[in-house]
Structures are given as C-alpha cells and as structure tokens.
Amino acid sequence: MSGPKTHSWIEDLNVYAAGKAKAKGDIKPVKLSANESAIGSSPMAVEAYKQAVTKLHRYPDPVYTELRIALAEKYGIEGGRIFCGVGSDDLLKVACRAYLSPGDEAIYVDHSFLMYPIAIKSVGGVPVMVDDEDYTTNVDNIISAVTDKTRIIFVANPNNPTGTYIANSEIERLWKNIPDHILLILDSAYAEFVSHDDYEAGIELVEKSNNVMMTRTFSKLYGLASLRLGWGYACKEIADTMDKTRDPFNVPSSSQAAAVAALKDVEFEKRALAFNEKWLSWLTDEVSALGLRVIASTTNFIMIKFEDEQKSAIDANEFLLSRGYILRYFKNMDLDDFLRLTVGTKDENKAVVELLKEFLGK
Ligand SMILES: Cc1ncc(COP(=O)(O)O)c(C=O)c1O
C-alpha cells in the first residue's frame, strides 16, 4: 500500500528538537535548557489568564484589538502594522509560507536559531547557512551569500544559542546592501534583555523600510512561554500579507488577555530585568572563574565552552543530568564543546556552579 505521499521537502524535514525536560531516574528536574523566565510570570498576567476562563466557549478576537493597542502604546508604534502568531516560531513559518516558493533561497547564520532551516524547508525553500565569526553574526558573509534566488534573510539579534548581538549600525549596513525584494527578518526574541546603547530591536528600521520584519515574543522576559504568543511589526503591506497567511483565530483569548496584562505590569518587568542582569553577570563571572570560556551574552542564558577534552561538554551534561540539572547540549550544530545554561533562580544558579566545580574537580 502506498498511501498519500507528502512533498519531498516535508519528507526531508527534521522535527524541531526541543531541549530535554526530564533528568535521570526519578530526580526532580531543574530545567535550565529552554531560556524560560527564572522568576515565573507576571502576577497580573496570571490573574488575567484566570479571568479568561469564563469565556472558553467564545472564539478569540481574531485581530487582537486590545493587544495591538497595548503594544502600540508601549512601543509608540502603529497598531495596524502589528501581527501575532502562536509563538514567534509560528511567525517565522508564516513568513516563509508567504514569501518563499519551492527552490527559493533563505539565508541564516551558522550557530543560530534551529527553527530557521525548519521553517525554510517546510515550504520547499533552500536553506543557505553562512559562517558566523567568533559565534557572532557576520554581515559581510550574509551579503556575499545573496543570489538572485534569495527571498528571506533571518538574523537573530541577540542570537540564540550563542547569546551574542550585533550593533544597529551593522543591521543597517546589511539592510542597505540587499535589494528590497528580499525580506529581512530581525528575530528579536531576547531584545528586552539588551541594555547596550548601540542595540536596536528593529523598530527604527521597520519604520523606514518596506522589506523589514521584526519578531518578538512573550515567552522570555514576560515568562509566558506556555501561552505561545509572539508578535511582529513591519510595513503595512507585509503586516497585511502576514494577516492573510496566518490562521484566523490563532491566538487564544487567554493568551491575549495575559499578554495585555503583562505589558502593563511594569513592576514585574523591572524585577525580571534586574534579576536577570544580576544573575547573568554572576554566572558569567563564576563560570569563567572555573576556567571555562563563557561567550559574552546579552540574553537570559550563557554558552559555556568546555575546552579540556578530559572534561568535555557531553560528560558535563551527563554529570549534571545525573544530579537533576538539565542544560542544553547541541548535537548536530558543531557546538559539541558547549552547554547552554539559562539563568535560573538564585538557588539553581548557585547549585549549578557548585556542580560544575565538582565535575571539574575544583
Ligand atoms: C532566537 C529565537 N527566536 C524565536 C524563538 C521562539 O520563541 P517563541 O516561539 O516561544 O515565541 C526563540 C525561542 O527560544 C528564540 O530563541
């Protein structure tokens, strides 16, 4: 029996490999593998989510009226050019559906977000991966890879899993050196964590362009990963195209309500940022003091390099798992010497450093 046959590009597709959520045996796991919020979610968002329970029989607002208003107010942007997705992952896929035909090329940088090749291949596009430089996006390498088949360029800024960022001047230089039929997607999932003056999440460039899309998420700083809510901003034509391509009722009412409340919870936002700043820097210092290389990060996670073959990343990973600590080990990304560690609670951060000490015999 042959049965239905899918496209060749779907057959070739690998399912997104999420970080582990289980440790070894029956140990209660401490999950530091998915860059989730260390301090949970905004209490106001949780309350709004609970309230939404009374309207489960209603379809959600298909155009996210309140959420667009809240985002437009917060960022001083145009509500009519905001679009939402089931996580920002979804927006990457919707953009590929809208702008890539089979055989078209889309460029992304090595050691960046695993979803790009998946989103590109899911519509028969051709992923073109270019080299980064010392784990940082290299704009010249992207420009050199542009061909007449290129339709999309993805740049995660800051980047996951490396945690590095590039200055706005570099993003502008990239934009000025590509033709305007190419869609430049600035994936700014970790934008809220960046405090460098030379960084810009993408709003400024969107305002003056007709080929730039910025994507953002409520999964990281706002601690709403389970609600799967991402948003994007672009010129009107691109925003309308995204709205036509996405599913009609794609964001549940509960997610919309929680997101609106989260945007208003300034106290939580401040607390989350201050917490992350303190512990990101503490972890960077403590792990570096153990003789491990830590890539400078502007996010809520660090990449740790294990350069001693006798004390490898894979062995460290096994050791940590045996103690219940789940970090992220990347199998097929030429990052075998690394573990990615998400900033956790105070106790988790302290415990993970102690465990690393024990593993290294220090
Ligand atoms: C760079 C980057 N972009 C996008 C996402 C997707 O986030 P979400 O789909 O939860 O909005 C992630 C999640 O880890 C990420 O690291």
The ligand as a Tripos MOL2 file, in Angstrom:
@<TRIPOS>MOLECULE
LIG
   16    16     1     0     0
SMALL
NO_CHARGES

@<TRIPOS>ATOM
      1 C1         16.0070   33.4610   18.6650 C.3       1 LIG1
      2 C2         14.6550   32.9150   18.9630 C.ar      1 LIG1
      3 N1         13.6400   33.2550   18.1760 N.ar      1 LIG1
      4 C3         12.4020   32.7960   18.3880 C.ar      1 LIG1
      5 C4         12.1340   31.9480   19.4370 C.ar      1 LIG1
      6 C5         10.7510   31.4190   19.5650 C.3       1 LIG1
      7 O1         10.1120   31.8140   20.6900 O.3       1 LIG1
      8 P1          8.5500   31.5930   20.8500 P.3       1 LIG1
      9 O2          8.0740   30.7230   19.7250 O.co2     1 LIG1
     10 O3          8.3920   30.9580   22.1700 O.co2     1 LIG1
     11 O4          7.9540   32.9540   20.7560 O.co2     1 LIG1
     12 C6         13.1590   31.5460   20.3000 C.ar      1 LIG1
     13 C7         12.8910   30.6140   21.4010 C.2       1 LIG1
     14 O5         13.7440   30.0950   22.0510 O.2       1 LIG1
     15 C8         14.4540   32.0490   20.0530 C.ar      1 LIG1
     16 O6         15.4730   31.6870   20.8310 O.3       1 LIG1
@<TRIPOS>BOND
     1     1     2 1
     2     2     3 ar
     3     2    15 ar
     4     3     4 ar
     5     4     5 ar
     6     5     6 1
     7     5    12 ar
     8     6     7 1
     9     7     8 1
    10     8     9 2
    11     8    10 1
    12     8    11 1
    13    12    13 1
    14    12    15 ar
    15    13    14 2
    16    15    16 1
@<TRIPOS>SUBSTRUCTURE
     1 LIG1         1 GROUP 0 **** ****
